[in-house]
Amino acid sequence: MREEFTQTPDPLPRRAARLAVLGDSTAVGLGDPVPGGAWRGVGPLVAAALGVPPSGYLNTAFTGARMRCVRTDQLPAALGHRPDVAVVIVGMNDTLRSDFDAPAMARDLEHVVTSLQSAGATVVTMRFHDHSRVFRLPGPLRRALTARITELNDVIDVVTRRHAAACLDLGALPGAYDLAAWSVDRLHPSELGHRLLARGVTELVAAAGIAVPAPVSLVCSGGITPRTIDHVGWLVVKGIPWLWRRGRDLLPYAAAIVARSMVRSRHAEPLELEPAPVEQ
């Protein structure tokens, strides 16, 4: 007797009704100004691509946020929102501080990712690019920052692999190092840069089985084009003071960071994390 087999069709992509964005100033949308003095950025672009209504969009991010801030200040509101998709962009502010603590950041990120996943969210994180290729720093600061970004990315890699979370690699993103992808400060994405991020996020979300009814366009529209005076004004008012503040914080540790990274590169071992405790 002949048996007949039928192929089970692939399930249709499910629609996302709620989106949460957590993180720092990039998650806020800095670098993509819109008329009226507000910021747009990656969050609204992803929401539009997914067809998430305004009532279903929540952005808990704030400028200067660090990994611990996301866990303690932003995560509770995000969990209360019950998102179908959660985007987490955080870590760079930690690399610029003298109390940088990779193991503590790993514990915080693991708690954020697992909590969001337990609430039913598809989580997208980001690993970071080489900032020195778009923002020029003196040699010691550049080496110190590069070493810390490597440590940060190691944390993100371990956590995302362990929990099968999606991760957008900014360093491998096409166009990531084009100057047009960066705002006047060279620290935050421009409108084009935010569109690149949003497109990368939605591609990962689509791969996870979520519908993307309106793919992100890379044609800039709706934003404000910075003028030459904006570039000069940022450099004088914010750029130089920022470099001075962060330089004072990083320089005392730059030599130790570089030396430690050189030793670690000779005796490299994978980062091991203790299982995150279950919090009641």
LUMPA-977762 format. One record per atom (N, C-alpha, C): residue in one letter; atom name; y, x negated, z. Coordinates in steps of 0.001 Angstrom, whole numbers. Example, Ala and Ser with C-alpha at 12.3 -4.5 7.8 and 13.67 -1.06 7.14 Angstrom:
A	N	-5690	-13190	7800 $
A	CA	-4500	-12300	7800 $
A	C	-3300	-13200	7800 $
S	N	-2250	-12850	7080 $
S	CA	-1060	-13670	7140 $
S	C	30	-12900	7870 $
END
This chain:
M	N	-1190	-851	0 $
M	CA	0	0	0 $
M	C	1242	-888	0 $
R	N	2163	-546	-850 $
R	CA	3353	-1372	-1016 $
R	C	4439	-962	-21 $
E	N	4970	-1995	702 $
E	CA	6029	-1715	1662 $
E	C	7385	-1895	994 $
E	N	8314	-1057	1335 $
E	CA	9669	-1162	802 $
E	C	10615	-1580	1920 $
F	N	11468	-2512	1545 $
F	CA	12433	-3020	2512 $
F	C	13836	-2661	2039 $
T	N	14633	-2226	2930 $
T	CA	16032	-1936	2605 $
T	C	16931	-2902	3357 $
Q	N	17934	-3358	2665 $
Q	CA	18868	-4299	3280 $
Q	C	19912	-3533	4078 $
T	N	20087	-3947	5324 $
T	CA	21091	-3298	6171 $
T	C	22471	-3757	5746 $
P	N	23355	-2843	5409 $
P	CA	24694	-3255	4969 $
P	C	25480	-3885	6114 $
D	N	26359	-4806	5753 $
D	CA	27205	-5418	6769 $
D	C	28094	-4354	7398 $
P	N	28300	-4443	8721 $
P	CA	29168	-3448	9368 $
P	C	30595	-3566	8856 $
L	N	31264	-2436	8775 $
L	CA	32653	-2449	8334 $
L	C	33525	-3128	9395 $
P	N	34570	-3862	8961 $
P	CA	35474	-4470	9951 $
P	C	36081	-3395	10850 $
R	N	36201	-3691	12107 $
R	CA	36780	-2726	13034 $
R	C	38292	-2934	13105 $
R	N	39009	-1895	13384 $
R	CA	40465	-1967	13456 $
R	C	40900	-2350	14872 $
A	N	41898	-3191	14951 $
A	CA	42487	-3565	16236 $
A	C	43651	-2636	16535 $
A	N	43624	-2024	17692 $
A	CA	44701	-1118	18084 $
A	C	45695	-1782	19029 $
R	N	45242	-2871	19715 $
R	CA	46107	-3510	20699 $
R	C	46016	-5028	20561 $
L	N	47164	-5673	20608 $
L	CA	47271	-7131	20498 $
L	C	48094	-7658	21662 $
A	N	47613	-8740	22291 $
A	CA	48372	-9420	23342 $
A	C	48596	-10868	22933 $
V	N	49802	-11356	23147 $
V	CA	50145	-12752	22876 $
V	C	50587	-13386	24182 $
L	N	49948	-14493	24545 $
L	CA	50247	-15197	25783 $
L	C	50645	-16630	25451 $
G	N	51539	-17208	26260 $
G	CA	51837	-18606	26040 $
G	C	53267	-18999	26299 $
D	N	53718	-19998	25518 $
D	CA	55009	-20637	25742 $
D	C	56024	-20219	24685 $
S	N	57010	-21080	24420 $
S	CA	58111	-20712	23531 $
S	C	57666	-20479	22094 $
T	N	56622	-21160	21644 $
T	CA	56111	-20881	20305 $
T	C	55567	-19470	20236 $
A	N	54861	-19052	21280 $
A	CA	54347	-17684	21338 $
A	C	55483	-16677	21441 $
V	N	56595	-17065	22074 $
V	CA	57773	-16199	22146 $
V	C	58321	-15944	20746 $
G	N	58223	-16959	19876 $
G	CA	58743	-16838	18521 $
G	C	59911	-17744	18226 $
L	N	60227	-18680	19144 $
L	CA	61349	-19585	18911 $
L	C	61175	-20314	17578 $
G	N	62278	-20421	16864 $
G	CA	62254	-21046	15552 $
G	C	62304	-20039	14419 $
D	N	62072	-18760	14740 $
D	CA	62101	-17704	13724 $
D	C	63094	-16626	14164 $
P	N	64408	-16928	14087 $
P	CA	65413	-15952	14522 $
P	C	65563	-14817	13517 $
V	N	65867	-13661	14032 $
V	CA	66114	-12490	13189 $
V	C	67469	-11901	13568 $
P	N	68064	-11111	12681 $
P	CA	69366	-10514	12995 $
P	C	69346	-9764	14323 $
G	N	70446	-9919	15049 $
G	CA	70545	-9266	16354 $
G	C	70298	-10204	17508 $
G	N	69984	-11472	17193 $
G	CA	69796	-12475	18243 $
G	C	68408	-12532	18839 $
A	N	67436	-11853	18240 $
A	CA	66071	-11866	18767 $
A	C	65218	-12889	18016 $
W	N	64018	-13105	18546 $
W	CA	63032	-13953	17899 $
W	C	61886	-13088	17385 $
R	N	61315	-13461	16273 $
R	CA	60161	-12745	15726 $
R	C	58927	-13605	15956 $
G	N	58564	-14442	15030 $
G	CA	57478	-15391	15229 $
G	C	56094	-14845	14986 $
V	N	55108	-15623	15434 $
V	CA	53705	-15374	15108 $
V	C	53211	-14019	15610 $
G	N	53649	-13578	16786 $
G	CA	53125	-12348	17357 $
G	C	53364	-11115	16505 $
P	N	54618	-10786	16203 $
P	CA	54878	-9626	15359 $
P	C	54259	-9735	13967 $
L	N	54177	-10951	13434 $
L	CA	53566	-11133	12120 $
L	C	52075	-10809	12158 $
V	N	51398	-11236	13224 $
V	CA	49979	-10910	13374 $
V	C	49806	-9408	13596 $
A	N	50660	-8829	14415 $
A	CA	50572	-7393	14684 $
A	C	50718	-6588	13399 $
A	N	51672	-6982	12555 $
A	CA	51877	-6265	11292 $
A	C	50666	-6415	10383 $
A	N	50090	-7606	10352 $
A	CA	48922	-7839	9495 $
A	C	47722	-7014	9947 $
L	N	47570	-6854	11258 $
L	CA	46437	-6090	11799 $
L	C	46690	-4589	11801 $
G	N	47925	-4200	11549 $
G	CA	48254	-2782	11603 $
G	C	48377	-2255	13013 $
V	N	48714	-3141	13960 $
V	CA	48884	-2726	15357 $
V	C	50243	-2050	15517 $
P	N	50292	-854	16062 $
P	CA	51574	-160	16237 $
P	C	52398	-824	17335 $
P	N	53715	-582	17342 $
P	CA	54573	-1170	18377 $
P	C	54071	-919	19793 $
S	N	53527	256	20039 $
S	CA	53033	573	21378 $
S	C	51790	-245	21743 $
G	N	51140	-808	20747 $
G	CA	49929	-1585	20999 $
G	C	50161	-3079	21065 $
Y	N	51424	-3494	20943 $
Y	CA	51753	-4935	20939 $
Y	C	52381	-5342	22263 $
L	N	51838	-6391	22867 $
L	CA	52372	-6922	24116 $
L	C	52509	-8431	24002 $
N	N	53686	-8941	24317 $
N	CA	53914	-10386	24333 $
N	C	54373	-10764	25733 $
T	N	53510	-11484	26460 $
T	CA	53828	-11879	27834 $
T	C	54421	-13286	27905 $
A	N	54554	-13969	26769 $
A	CA	54970	-15371	26744 $
A	C	56412	-15544	27207 $
F	N	56706	-16737	27711 $
F	CA	58085	-17088	28028 $
F	C	58272	-18586	27831 $
T	N	59499	-18983	27547 $
T	CA	59794	-20382	27278 $
T	C	59519	-21237	28519 $
G	N	58976	-22415	28272 $
G	CA	58666	-23330	29363 $
G	C	57339	-23076	30042 $
A	N	56604	-22058	29627 $
A	CA	55344	-21718	30295 $
A	C	54335	-22842	30168 $
R	N	53577	-23051	31233 $
R	CA	52504	-24031	31256 $
R	C	51171	-23301	31417 $
M	N	50095	-24054	31376 $
M	CA	48768	-23441	31417 $
M	C	48586	-22585	32672 $
R	N	49013	-23090	33813 $
R	CA	48873	-22324	35053 $
R	C	49702	-21040	35012 $
C	N	50888	-21097	34370 $
C	CA	51727	-19898	34250 $
C	C	51001	-18791	33497 $
V	N	50287	-19171	32447 $
V	CA	49562	-18169	31675 $
V	C	48511	-17506	32543 $
R	N	47824	-18299	33360 $
R	CA	46780	-17740	34223 $
R	C	47360	-16840	35311 $
T	N	48402	-17292	35982 $
T	CA	48881	-16561	37153 $
T	C	49918	-15494	36821 $
D	N	50788	-15766	35839 $
D	CA	51918	-14871	35575 $
D	C	51701	-13934	34388 $
Q	N	50936	-14379	33401 $
Q	CA	50828	-13602	32161 $
Q	C	49505	-12865	32012 $
L	N	48437	-13463	32473 $
L	CA	47115	-12878	32279 $
L	C	46975	-11481	32885 $
P	N	47442	-11218	34101 $
P	CA	47253	-9875	34651 $
P	C	47829	-8773	33760 $
A	N	49032	-8991	33231 $
A	CA	49638	-7983	32356 $
A	C	48842	-7841	31069 $
A	N	48354	-8970	30533 $
A	CA	47569	-8919	29303 $
A	C	46268	-8151	29518 $
L	N	45610	-8361	30635 $
L	CA	44373	-7635	30928 $
L	C	44646	-6145	31093 $
G	N	45773	-5809	31694 $
G	CA	46128	-4410	31851 $
G	C	46391	-3721	30522 $
H	N	46747	-4509	29529 $
H	CA	47012	-3975	28189 $
H	C	45720	-3656	27440 $
R	N	44583	-4215	27881 $
R	CA	43270	-4030	27256 $
R	C	43291	-4353	25752 $
P	N	43652	-5599	25406 $
P	CA	43817	-5930	23991 $
P	C	42485	-6044	23244 $
D	N	42523	-5699	21972 $
D	CA	41388	-5956	21085 $
D	C	41418	-7396	20600 $
V	N	42625	-7933	20462 $
V	CA	42832	-9327	20053 $
V	C	43840	-9948	21003 $
A	N	43571	-11183	21440 $
A	CA	44503	-11916	22296 $
A	C	44719	-13303	21706 $
V	N	45974	-13680	21545 $
V	CA	46338	-14997	21017 $
V	C	46945	-15807	22146 $
V	N	46413	-17008	22374 $
V	CA	46867	-17866	23475 $
V	C	47404	-19168	22897 $
I	N	48698	-19419	23097 $
I	CA	49341	-20646	22593 $
I	C	50023	-21318	23773 $
V	N	49407	-22337	24316 $
V	CA	49969	-22976	25514 $
V	C	49378	-24368	25684 $
G	N	50122	-25221	26394 $
G	CA	49628	-26550	26707 $
G	C	50625	-27660	26443 $
M	N	51507	-27475	25446 $
M	CA	52423	-28565	25109 $
M	C	53403	-28868	26232 $
N	N	53847	-27850	26954 $
N	CA	54771	-28125	28061 $
N	C	54102	-28950	29154 $
D	N	52793	-28790	29313 $
D	CA	52068	-29610	30297 $
D	C	52058	-31080	29887 $
T	N	51950	-31339	28573 $
T	CA	51878	-32738	28127 $
T	C	53168	-33486	28383 $
L	N	54247	-32771	28592 $
L	CA	55554	-33394	28770 $
L	C	55939	-33557	30233 $
R	N	54979	-33343	31135 $
R	CA	55281	-33430	32566 $
R	C	54477	-34543	33227 $
S	N	55065	-35115	34280 $
S	CA	54413	-36233	34963 $
S	C	53198	-35797	35766 $
D	N	53082	-34493	36077 $
D	CA	51929	-34023	36858 $
D	C	50840	-33438	35954 $
F	N	50787	-33895	34724 $
F	CA	49750	-33463	33778 $
F	C	48371	-33634	34406 $
D	N	47549	-32580	34362 $
D	CA	46248	-32586	35035 $
D	C	45232	-31893	34135 $
A	N	44513	-32668	33334 $
A	CA	43583	-32095	32352 $
A	C	42484	-31246	32990 $
P	N	41803	-31693	34045 $
P	CA	40758	-30851	34647 $
P	C	41291	-29511	35160 $
A	N	42486	-29523	35786 $
A	CA	43066	-28267	36268 $
A	C	43411	-27354	35097 $
M	N	43919	-27937	34025 $
M	CA	44231	-27135	32840 $
M	C	42965	-26534	32256 $
A	N	41879	-27281	32273 $
A	CA	40607	-26778	31756 $
A	C	40132	-25575	32561 $
R	N	40262	-25665	33878 $
R	CA	39851	-24532	34719 $
R	C	40716	-23307	34442 $
D	N	42028	-23532	34303 $
D	CA	42926	-22408	34040 $
D	C	42634	-21775	32683 $
L	N	42467	-22597	31661 $
L	CA	42208	-22056	30321 $
L	C	40871	-21330	30286 $
E	N	39871	-21882	30949 $
E	CA	38567	-21230	30962 $
E	C	38662	-19851	31620 $
H	N	39429	-19757	32694 $
H	CA	39592	-18466	33361 $
H	C	40304	-17474	32443 $
V	N	41345	-17931	31744 $
V	CA	42089	-17052	30837 $
V	C	41188	-16547	29722 $
V	N	40463	-17462	29079 $
V	CA	39614	-17083	27940 $
V	C	38504	-16137	28373 $
T	N	37793	-16474	29440 $
T	CA	36664	-15646	29852 $
T	C	37119	-14282	30366 $
S	N	38268	-14235	31020 $
S	CA	38780	-12956	31510 $
S	C	39136	-12036	30347 $
L	N	39779	-12577	29334 $
L	CA	40146	-11786	28165 $
L	C	38897	-11329	27407 $
Q	N	37934	-12219	27281 $
Q	CA	36694	-11843	26596 $
Q	C	35947	-10758	27372 $
S	N	35923	-10879	28678 $
S	CA	35248	-9868	29488 $
S	C	35912	-8504	29360 $
A	N	37204	-8515	29042 $
A	CA	37936	-7263	28848 $
A	C	37767	-6728	27431 $
G	N	36989	-7425	26602 $
G	CA	36695	-6941	25260 $
G	C	37551	-7508	24153 $
A	N	38350	-8539	24454 $
A	CA	39250	-9091	23448 $
A	C	38589	-10198	22635 $
T	N	38925	-10243	21359 $
T	CA	38641	-11413	20528 $
T	C	39767	-12396	20786 $
V	N	39435	-13579	21305 $
V	CA	40444	-14542	21746 $
V	C	40621	-15638	20697 $
V	N	41882	-15922	20382 $
V	CA	42220	-17019	19478 $
V	C	43106	-18003	20233 $
T	N	42659	-19247	20342 $
T	CA	43447	-20308	20963 $
T	C	43936	-21258	19873 $
M	N	44693	-22275	20274 $
M	CA	45185	-23258	19312 $
M	C	45065	-24655	19872 $
R	N	44583	-25568	19015 $
R	CA	44620	-26999	19343 $
R	C	45777	-27605	18561 $
F	N	46380	-28643	19121 $
F	CA	47689	-29057	18646 $
F	C	47659	-30244	17692 $
H	N	48717	-30317	16908 $
H	CA	48889	-31345	15880 $
H	C	49548	-32586	16487 $
D	N	49758	-33596	15665 $
D	CA	50438	-34819	16076 $
D	C	51944	-34594	15973 $
H	N	52563	-34304	17112 $
H	CA	53992	-33989	17105 $
H	C	54839	-35152	16590 $
S	N	54369	-36381	16747 $
S	CA	55180	-37531	16341 $
S	C	55373	-37598	14830 $
R	N	54598	-36828	14082 $
R	CA	54757	-36822	12629 $
R	C	55898	-35922	12175 $
V	N	56406	-35085	13076 $
V	CA	57534	-34218	12721 $
V	C	58722	-34412	13668 $
F	N	58479	-34984	14843 $
F	CA	59560	-35240	15802 $
F	C	59485	-36704	16207 $
R	N	60464	-37491	15772 $
R	CA	60434	-38929	16006 $
R	C	60791	-39253	17455 $
L	N	59959	-40094	18065 $
L	CA	60189	-40534	19439 $
L	C	60084	-42063	19493 $
P	N	60727	-42691	20488 $
P	CA	60530	-44130	20687 $
P	C	59047	-44438	20908 $
G	N	58638	-45651	20520 $
G	CA	57237	-46038	20552 $
G	C	56483	-45697	21825 $
P	N	56967	-46115	23015 $
P	CA	56228	-45817	24255 $
P	C	56058	-44322	24492 $
L	N	57120	-43535	24234 $
L	CA	57009	-42095	24420 $
L	C	56048	-41487	23407 $
R	N	56100	-41971	22182 $
R	CA	55210	-41448	21149 $
R	C	53757	-41692	21518 $
R	N	53442	-42903	21978 $
R	CA	52054	-43209	22345 $
R	C	51603	-42403	23560 $
A	N	52509	-42240	24523 $
A	CA	52157	-41455	25713 $
A	C	51912	-39995	25350 $
L	N	52788	-39437	24517 $
L	CA	52632	-38034	24133 $
L	C	51369	-37831	23301 $
T	N	51101	-38768	22394 $
T	CA	49892	-38666	21573 $
T	C	48633	-38696	22434 $
A	N	48627	-39567	23449 $
A	CA	47470	-39647	24341 $
A	C	47272	-38342	25096 $
R	N	48357	-37736	25536 $
R	CA	48245	-36486	26289 $
R	C	47823	-35327	25392 $
I	N	48329	-35296	24174 $
I	CA	47910	-34233	23255 $
I	C	46415	-34351	22971 $
T	N	45922	-35582	22885 $
T	CA	44484	-35789	22698 $
T	C	43712	-35225	23884 $
E	N	44185	-35482	25103 $
E	CA	43525	-34932	26287 $
E	C	43582	-33416	26294 $
L	N	44735	-32867	25934 $
L	CA	44890	-31410	25873 $
L	C	43911	-30815	24865 $
N	N	43826	-31409	23688 $
N	CA	42920	-30896	22666 $
N	C	41463	-31010	23099 $
D	N	41134	-32057	23850 $
D	CA	39769	-32170	24380 $
D	C	39450	-30983	25291 $
V	N	40409	-30623	26132 $
V	CA	40231	-29464	27020 $
V	C	40013	-28200	26201 $
I	N	40867	-27979	25226 $
I	CA	40783	-26767	24400 $
I	C	39459	-26732	23643 $
D	N	39032	-27872	23103 $
D	CA	37767	-27929	22361 $
D	C	36586	-27545	23240 $
V	N	36544	-28110	24434 $
V	CA	35411	-27850	25331 $
V	C	35353	-26381	25720 $
V	N	36501	-25825	26110 $
V	CA	36520	-24430	26562 $
V	C	36185	-23475	25421 $
T	N	36770	-23688	24259 $
T	CA	36517	-22765	23151 $
T	C	35085	-22854	22653 $
R	N	34518	-24052	22632 $
R	CA	33115	-24183	22205 $
R	C	32193	-23526	23218 $
R	N	32471	-23749	24488 $
R	CA	31593	-23201	25526 $
R	C	31553	-21686	25474 $
H	N	32664	-21062	25145 $
H	CA	32732	-19604	25206 $
H	C	32877	-18960	23825 $
A	N	32637	-19755	22785 $
A	CA	32637	-19242	21411 $
A	C	33927	-18504	21071 $
A	N	35044	-19025	21558 $
A	CA	36344	-18448	21210 $
A	C	36824	-19059	19903 $
A	N	37607	-18320	19140 $
A	CA	38183	-18845	17914 $
A	C	39306	-19815	18267 $
C	N	39451	-20859	17466 $
C	CA	40484	-21862	17736 $
C	C	41108	-22304	16419 $
L	N	42415	-22181	16320 $
L	CA	43145	-22603	15131 $
L	C	43596	-24040	15324 $
D	N	43150	-24933	14449 $
D	CA	43507	-26352	14517 $
D	C	44800	-26560	13737 $
L	N	45906	-26723	14458 $
L	CA	47203	-26846	13803 $
L	C	47294	-28121	12976 $
G	N	46627	-29178	13405 $
G	CA	46673	-30425	12665 $
G	C	45992	-30339	11312 $
A	N	45054	-29410	11170 $
A	CA	44330	-29242	9907 $
A	C	44875	-28085	9080 $
L	N	45900	-27415	9576 $
L	CA	46455	-26267	8883 $
L	C	47234	-26739	7660 $
P	N	46911	-26245	6463 $
P	CA	47654	-26667	5263 $
P	C	49152	-26411	5420 $
G	N	49950	-27430	5163 $
G	CA	51394	-27302	5269 $
G	C	51955	-27562	6646 $
A	N	51097	-27899	7606 $
A	CA	51561	-28058	8986 $
A	C	52561	-29196	9144 $
Y	N	52464	-30221	8304 $
Y	CA	53349	-31366	8450 $
Y	C	54501	-31365	7445 $
D	N	54645	-30289	6683 $
D	CA	55808	-30152	5807 $
D	C	57023	-29813	6666 $
L	N	58133	-30494	6431 $
L	CA	59317	-30258	7261 $
L	C	59809	-28823	7162 $
A	N	59528	-28154	6030 $
A	CA	59949	-26761	5886 $
A	C	59247	-25848	6878 $
A	N	58135	-26313	7440 $
A	CA	57383	-25500	8404 $
A	C	57948	-25610	9811 $
W	N	59026	-26402	9978 $
W	CA	59567	-26642	11317 $
W	C	61017	-26235	11400 $
S	N	61408	-25776	12562 $
S	CA	62775	-25330	12787 $
S	C	63699	-26526	12957 $
V	N	64962	-26254	13245 $
V	CA	65954	-27320	13357 $
V	C	65622	-28293	14479 $
D	N	64870	-27854	15488 $
D	CA	64575	-28750	16605 $
D	C	63333	-29604	16386 $
R	N	62565	-29319	15316 $
R	CA	61328	-30049	15002 $
R	C	60271	-29907	16100 $
L	N	60483	-28990	17026 $
L	CA	59520	-28738	18092 $
L	C	58839	-27382	17929 $
H	N	59547	-26452	17303 $
H	CA	59024	-25106	17110 $
H	C	58889	-24812	15620 $
P	N	57941	-23982	15247 $
P	CA	57793	-23635	13835 $
P	C	59020	-22890	13321 $
S	N	59310	-23074	12036 $
S	CA	60314	-22259	11364 $
S	C	59688	-20906	11026 $
E	N	60435	-20073	10301 $
E	CA	59825	-18824	9866 $
E	C	58566	-19097	9053 $
L	N	58655	-20068	8120 $
L	CA	57473	-20414	7332 $
L	C	56356	-20904	8235 $
G	N	56692	-21736	9227 $
G	CA	55676	-22241	10146 $
G	C	55001	-21130	10925 $
H	N	55787	-20167	11395 $
H	CA	55199	-19031	12103 $
H	C	54312	-18203	11184 $
R	N	54711	-18089	9924 $
R	CA	53871	-17363	8970 $
R	C	52553	-18108	8732 $
L	N	52618	-19443	8680 $
L	CA	51387	-20227	8549 $
L	C	50474	-20006	9747 $
L	N	51062	-20008	10953 $
L	CA	50269	-19763	12161 $
L	C	49645	-18367	12115 $
A	N	50463	-17375	11764 $
A	CA	49972	-16001	11738 $
A	C	48855	-15831	10715 $
R	N	49003	-16474	9567 $
R	CA	47948	-16365	8566 $
R	C	46665	-17022	9071 $
G	N	46798	-18193	9715 $
G	CA	45620	-18851	10271 $
G	C	44941	-18018	11332 $
V	N	45734	-17386	12202 $
V	CA	45173	-16528	13249 $
V	C	44427	-15355	12627 $
T	N	45039	-14688	11659 $
T	CA	44410	-13502	11078 $
T	C	43157	-13849	10283 $
E	N	43112	-15039	9718 $
E	CA	41881	-15450	9030 $
E	C	40735	-15605	10034 $
L	N	41024	-16153	11201 $
L	CA	39996	-16285	12234 $
L	C	39595	-14918	12772 $
V	N	40572	-14042	12939 $
V	CA	40285	-12690	13417 $
V	C	39419	-11946	12404 $
A	N	39724	-12106	11125 $
A	CA	38922	-11458	10087 $
A	C	37492	-11972	10104 $
A	N	37333	-13288	10335 $
A	CA	35992	-13865	10405 $
A	C	35208	-13322	11589 $
A	N	35921	-12835	12611 $
A	CA	35272	-12248	13786 $
A	C	34956	-10772	13591 $
G	N	35241	-10240	12398 $
G	CA	34873	-8861	12104 $
G	C	35949	-7831	12328 $
I	N	37208	-8279	12411 $
I	CA	38318	-7351	12622 $
I	C	39103	-7210	11320 $
A	N	39474	-5993	10989 $
A	CA	40169	-5709	9739 $
A	C	41578	-6296	9736 $
V	N	41984	-6823	8574 $
V	CA	43348	-7313	8370 $
V	C	43904	-6560	7158 $
P	N	44423	-5357	7378 $
P	CA	44847	-4520	6259 $
P	C	45978	-5101	5418 $
A	N	46865	-5904	6019 $
A	CA	48032	-6432	5304 $
A	C	48138	-7934	5553 $
P	N	47402	-8741	4764 $
P	CA	47428	-10202	4981 $
P	C	48840	-10762	5054 $
V	N	49005	-11786	5879 $
V	CA	50326	-12385	6115 $
V	C	50824	-13075	4848 $
S	N	52035	-12747	4445 $
S	CA	52660	-13398	3296 $
S	C	53361	-14675	3745 $
L	N	53353	-15687	2891 $
L	CA	54082	-16925	3180 $
L	C	55473	-16909	2552 $
V	N	55850	-15792	1984 $
V	CA	57202	-15637	1451 $
V	C	58130	-15216	2587 $
C	N	59112	-16045	2872 $
C	CA	59998	-15770	3999 $
C	C	60910	-14586	3683 $
S	N	61013	-13695	4656 $
S	CA	61905	-12548	4509 $
S	C	62195	-11960	5875 $
G	N	63390	-11459	6036 $
G	CA	63755	-10790	7276 $
G	C	64296	-11694	8355 $
G	N	64235	-13013	8146 $
G	CA	64727	-13945	9149 $
G	C	66114	-14460	8820 $
I	N	66600	-15401	9617 $
I	CA	67912	-16011	9421 $
I	C	67702	-17462	9020 $
T	N	68271	-17872	7883 $
T	CA	68138	-19252	7418 $
T	C	69120	-20144	8169 $
P	N	68638	-21191	8859 $
P	CA	69548	-22073	9602 $
P	C	70509	-22805	8661 $
R	N	71722	-23037	9163 $
R	CA	72729	-23764	8399 $
R	C	72799	-25212	8889 $
T	N	73509	-26061	8122 $
T	CA	73657	-27464	8512 $
T	C	74287	-27572	9892 $
I	N	75260	-26718	10169 $
I	CA	75918	-26765	11480 $
I	C	74941	-26463	12609 $
D	N	73905	-25642	12310 $
D	CA	72895	-25341	13328 $
D	C	72094	-26594	13661 $
H	N	71763	-27390	12613 $
H	CA	71030	-28634	12833 $
H	C	71844	-29590	13708 $
V	N	73098	-29789	13344 $
V	CA	73950	-30716	14084 $
V	C	74189	-30215	15502 $
G	N	74455	-28914	15626 $
G	CA	74714	-28350	16939 $
G	C	73524	-28488	17866 $
W	N	72302	-28249	17343 $
W	CA	71116	-28392	18182 $
W	C	70958	-29823	18650 $
L	N	71167	-30792	17738 $
L	CA	70987	-32195	18093 $
L	C	71902	-32590	19233 $
V	N	73171	-32177	19170 $
V	CA	74157	-32574	20171 $
V	C	73967	-31815	21478 $
V	N	73783	-30496	21379 $
V	CA	73764	-29649	22574 $
V	C	72409	-29658	23272 $
K	N	71300	-29711	22487 $
K	CA	69981	-29573	23088 $
K	C	69061	-30760	22837 $
G	N	69077	-31290	21615 $
G	CA	68111	-32319	21253 $
G	C	68214	-33586	22085 $
I	N	69404	-34177	22150 $
I	CA	69583	-35419	22897 $
I	C	69357	-35203	24392 $
P	N	69930	-34142	25010 $
P	CA	69631	-33898	26436 $
P	C	68140	-33693	26703 $
W	N	67449	-32975	25795 $
W	CA	66009	-32766	25981 $
W	C	65267	-34088	25949 $
L	N	65584	-34950	24972 $
L	CA	64913	-36238	24866 $
L	C	65160	-37086	26116 $
W	N	66364	-37019	26667 $
W	CA	66689	-37772	27877 $
W	C	65874	-37278	29071 $
R	N	65802	-35942	29233 $
R	CA	65056	-35391	30369 $
R	C	63572	-35725	30271 $
R	N	62973	-35481	29125 $
R	CA	61542	-35715	28971 $
R	C	61222	-37202	28983 $
G	N	62153	-38003	28463 $
G	CA	61928	-39441	28486 $
G	C	61868	-39977	29902 $
R	N	62740	-39492	30762 $
R	CA	62724	-39924	32162 $
R	C	61428	-39520	32843 $
D	N	60877	-38386	32438 $
D	CA	59645	-37888	33055 $
D	C	58426	-38656	32568 $
L	N	58446	-39025	31288 $
L	CA	57264	-39639	30695 $
L	C	57228	-41168	30788 $
L	N	58388	-41823	30706 $
L	CA	58389	-43279	30618 $
L	C	57669	-43975	31773 $
P	N	57866	-43554	33032 $
P	CA	57169	-44244	34115 $
P	C	55649	-44200	33973 $
Y	N	55149	-43240	33190 $
Y	CA	53704	-43070	33050 $
Y	C	53193	-43519	31684 $
A	N	54112	-43868	30792 $
A	CA	53709	-44158	29417 $
A	C	52733	-45329	29345 $
A	N	53043	-46423	30035 $
A	CA	52181	-47599	29967 $
A	C	50789	-47291	30515 $
A	N	50731	-46562	31637 $
A	CA	49432	-46231	32229 $
A	C	48642	-45293	31328 $
I	N	49323	-44348	30706 $
I	CA	48641	-43406	29824 $
I	C	48046	-44122	28625 $
V	N	48830	-45003	28019 $
V	CA	48344	-45729	26854 $
V	C	47170	-46620	27232 $
A	N	47286	-47339	28368 $
A	CA	46204	-48212	28797 $
A	C	44943	-47417	29092 $
R	N	45102	-46264	29760 $
R	CA	43964	-45436	30099 $
R	C	43289	-44884	28843 $
S	N	44114	-44494	27867 $
S	CA	43539	-43960	26635 $
S	C	42781	-45034	25870 $
M	N	43252	-46286	25930 $
M	CA	42552	-47382	25252 $
M	C	41195	-47640	25902 $
V	N	41164	-47612	27235 $
V	CA	39904	-47809	27945 $
V	C	38939	-46677	27648 $
R	N	39483	-45455	27650 $
R	CA	38647	-44284	27397 $
R	C	38065	-44293	25982 $
S	N	38847	-44819	25022 $
S	CA	38361	-44852	23647 $
S	C	37189	-45811	23493 $
R	N	37101	-46825	24373 $
R	CA	35991	-47773	24319 $
R	C	34752	-47232	25005 $
H	N	34978	-46355	25984 $
H	CA	33855	-45803	26753 $
H	C	33936	-44284	26735 $
A	N	34066	-43741	25553 $
A	CA	34282	-42299	25420 $
A	C	33063	-41512	25846 $
E	N	33283	-40526	26672 $
E	CA	32244	-39584	27074 $
E	C	32805	-38179	26936 $
P	N	31984	-37216	26569 $
P	CA	32486	-35848	26430 $
P	C	32965	-35284	27752 $
L	N	34011	-34512	27669 $
L	CA	34553	-33880	28873 $
L	C	33575	-32844	29408 $
E	N	33263	-32945	30683 $
E	CA	32338	-31994	31303 $
E	C	33117	-31127	32283 $
L	N	32883	-29860	32230 $
L	CA	33549	-28941	33138 $
L	C	32536	-28283	34047 $
E	N	32965	-28070	35258 $
E	CA	32144	-27279	36154 $
E	C	32273	-25822	35770 $
P	N	31211	-25035	35875 $
P	CA	31343	-23602	35576 $
P	C	32453	-22981	36410 $
A	N	33257	-22167	35758 $
A	CA	34368	-21531	36449 $
A	C	33856	-20548	37495 $
P	N	34377	-20631	38728 $
P	CA	33936	-19675	39754 $
P	C	34367	-18267	39394 $
V	N	33563	-17301	39781 $
V	CA	33903	-15911	39558 $
V	C	34864	-15469	40628 $
E	N	36045	-15020	40201 $
E	CA	37059	-14611	41164 $
E	C	36954	-13127	41431 $
Q	N	37020	-12771	42666 $
Q	CA	36932	-11363	43052 $
Q	C	38315	-10722	42954 $
END
